[in-house]
Amino acid sequence: MEKEIHFKYLIVNEQDLSWGLTVDTVGFQQISPNSTYPPNNHPKRFLFSTDKGRIIDEYQLLYICKGKGSFISESSKSQSVKEGDLFLLFPEEWHNYKPDNQTGWDVYWIGFNGYTIDNQVEKGFFNKQKAVFKMGINNEIEELYKRAIKIAIEQKSGFQQILAGIVNYLLGLTYSWDKNQFLDNLQVTNQINKAKIIISGNLITGIKAADIARQLNMSYSGFRRIFKEYTGLAPAQYIKELRNQKEKEFLTNTTFSCKEIAIKMGYNNQEYFFTTFKQKTGMTPV
């Protein structure tokens, strides 16, 4: 990897904008120990003073793969960052960061905008108060940035869509890591997995969420909150969805009649099976 690679003002057309996310800058920078920061060749569009900080008009996702430094923003307190850390900059949000003078740092970045990321922020997937993610040394992340740089160099037809896919994947990895860190810290992952096993083994009997919480020695409210945080669904909804998937599996992968499936799934009669299935899928089992 060269010491400095930067691509700015990447071409964006009207069709790219309608895709939902566009990338206009991607690059890599190596800051040696005891060197000036920002360097003299720092892109003018993003030039800033470490004494004053800056505001930009796009999102940027930066990943430190070597060294350490510091980061602060209007909504996030000053904190140390190091290799393996990733931080997200928000448009129109004051921020400041710099490498440690003794270590310098190697950092990748990619800048983007679009209604898909705006929607993710609006829905709470990302927020300005949580800008730093301690992902750890991750070769997959570094390879994604390298891939983005290669695509920016070539700029073949449809390159914006590929770059958008890379950004979405990076954001997905970041969100998944953060969510699992939260759950691991609460030490409930095993309990949620146990709950899934209990549900899978009792689909036909119609086990209640409160019964599952009791088996796990958890309060119902606490179990329901953590389960939804982990799966995205409340326990009762998860059970309904799993039952529906099982019903679809019987219908598509076996020769059982609807009446036989209704019996296997614990319905009192075939008509009730037809009614509930149609409510969930919009169509009858037939």
N, C-alpha and C positions, 0 to 999 in steps of 0.2 A: 504494500500500500504506500502510495506517495505521501509526502509530508503534508501536502495541501491539495485537496480536490474539492472544487466547488462549482456547482451549476445553478445559476439563477435565471430568472425570467424564462422558465421553461414554457414552451408554446402551449397555450390553452385556447381552444375554440368553443363556439356555442354548444356544440354537441358534447364536448368534454364537461362543460358546466352542468348540463342536464344529467350527467352520470351521477352527480351528487357529491363528488369529492375530487378536487384537483390538486396537483402538486406543482409548486413553482420554484422550489429550491431543495437541493439534496447535496450532501457533501461529507467530507472527513477533514479533520484538522489535528495536527500533532503539535503540541506546545511543549518544547523542551524545558527542562528545569532552568531556573534563573534567567528566563527570557521575557521580553516585553509582551504584555497582553493588554488589549488585543494587538496582534502583530500588525505591522504596517500594511500587509497585503490583505487584511480582513475585508470582506465585501462591504463596500460603502453603504449599500442599502441597509445592512444590518449592523453597521459600525456603532459602537457605544463606548462610553467611558465607564470604567468600573467604579468611579467615584460617584457617578450620577445614575447609573442604570439606564434603562431604555423601555420603550413601548413599541411593539410591532403590530402589524395589521393582519397577522395570520397565526395559526397554531404551529408550534414546532415541537417535535419529539426528539430529544437528544439522549444519546447513550454513551456513557463513559466506559471505555474498554481498557483504559490504563491510567494510573495516577489518581489524584484526588483534588478536591477543591471545595468551594462553598456556593450556596444558592440561597436566594431570598426573593420573595415577590410581595406584592401589595397584600395578598391574602394568605401568604404562607410565611411562617417565621424563618429566620436565618438558620441554616442547618448545613452540616458537612455532607458532602457527596463524594463518592469514590468509585473505583472501577466496579462495574456491575450495576451501577445505579442508572436509572432512566428518569428523566424529568420532562414534564409537559408544560410548555408555555402557552398562554392563552392570549388571543388578540385583545388589544387595548388594555392589557394588564401590565402594570409596571413590574419589572423584574431586574435582577442583577445576578451575575454569576462569574466566577473566575477560577482558574486552576491554582493549586497551591504552588508557591514559588519554588519550593524544594523538589517537588515531584513532577510538575507540569502535568499534562494529561493528553490522552488521545481520545477524541470525541467524534462521533457520527451525529448527523442531524438530518431531519427531513421536515420541510415546511409545507403546510397544506391548508385548504379552506373548503367549505362546502356545507350544504344543508344536512348531510348525514352526520357529520361530527357535531354540528350545532344541535341537532336533535339528540344525540347521545349525551351531550352536556346538559341539555334541557331536561332530559329524563333522569338525570342523576348518575349516569354511568361514570362520568368524570366530573370533578369539581375543582375550583381554584384553591380550595383549602388543602387538597391532597394532590400536590404537584409532583412529589418525588416518590419513585417506586424502586425499592431495593431488590432488583431482579436477580442479582448475582451474575457471575461470569457465565455467559450463555452464548455458545457458538452459533446457535440458530439465529439469534437476534443480530449478531454481527454479520452473518451471511445474508440476511435480509437487506441490511443496509448496503452491503457490497453489491447485491443484485440490483437494488434501486439505482445505485451509481452507474452500473453498467447499462441499464435501460436508459438512463438520462443521457449517457454518452451517445448511444445509438439512435435514440429518438425515432424508432420505427413507427409505422402507422399503428395507432391504438396504444401507444406507450403510456399515455395518461391513465388509461383504464388499468393497465398492469401496475403502475405506481400506486394507484388508488387501492388496488387489492393488497399490495404490500403494506400500505399504511393501515388498512383495516385489520390485517392480520397482526401487525405489531400492537395495535390498540386492543385487539382481542386477547393476545397473550398477556398484555399488561393488566387488563381487567380480570382475566381468569386468575392470574398470579395473586393479585390483590385480594380477590374474594376468597381464595383458598388459604391465604395467609391469615385472614380474619377468622376463618373457621378452624384452622389448625391451632391458632392461639387460644381459641375457646375449648379446644380438645373435645370437640363433639363429632368429628368426622366419623369415628367408629360407631358412635351411637346412631348417626343418620344412616350409615350403611346397614346396621342391624335393623333399623326401622324398615328399610327397603326390603330386606330379606323376610321380615315378618309379614309385610304387605304382600309380597309375591307368593308366600306360602298360604295366605288366607284370602285370596281374591274371591273365592266362591263363597266363603262363609260370611263375607261382608264385615270384616273387622272394622271397628271404629277407631278414629284417631286418638281418642281419649284412652282406649285400651292399650294402644301402642305406647303412648306416653307413660302409662302405668308400668308396663313391662320394662321400660327403660329407666324407671325411677326418676322421671322428669315431670315437672308440672305441665299440664296441657298447654297453657299459654306459652311457656318457654319452649316446649317442643315444637309447637305450631310455628312460632316465630323463626326458630333456627332452621326448621325443615324448609320453610318457604325461602329463607335466605339462601339455602344450599341448592334447592332444586328449581326455584322460581315458581313453585306451586304450593298452595296450602295442602296439608296431608289429605283431606277429603277429596280435593280436586285431583291430586296425584293418583289416588286410588281409582277414581272414576276414569281417568285417562288410561291407566294401566289395564283396567277391565275392558275398556273399549279396544285397546290394542290387541288384547287376547282374543276378543270376539272377532276382530278383523282377521287375525291369524287363523282361527278356526274356519272362517268363511272362505278364505283364499287358499289355504294350504291343506285342507282336509275334504273328505267327501261327506262329512256329517250334515244332516239336514238341519234346518233352522230350529226345528223342535228339539233335536238332540243337543244342539249348541245351547239352547235356552236352558235345558236341564243341567248340562255340564257347568253352566255359569251361575246356577243357583236361582234362576228365575222361577216364580210360581207357575207361570204359564207362558206360552209362546207369544201371546198378544202383548204382554207387558214387555217382553224382550224387544218386540218390534217397535213399541212406543218409545222406550228409552233409547234404543239405537238410533232411531230417526231424530230424536231430540238432540243427540250428540253429533250426528254426522250429516243430517239433512236428507238422508235417504234411508229406505228400509233395508234390512239385511238381504232381501231378495234382489 
